[in-house]
């Protein structure tokens, strides 16, 4: 289901201590998850963690109610 590899690095802290899943990576150092579809496509400093994306989505969802 998951494996550790060296080809990814965390876009936030640049750690290579990464756990890879099918669609995302998880950083052991900063404990953030990042969607693979953004890695290498968007500059690292502009990539939002899944937790941050969820917070933005939740904010807009609450405004609609």
Buried (B, 14 or more C-beta within 10 A) or exposed (E): EEEEEEEBBBBBEEEBBBBBEEEBBBBEEBEBBBBBEBBEEEEBEEBBBBEBBEEEEEEEEEEEE
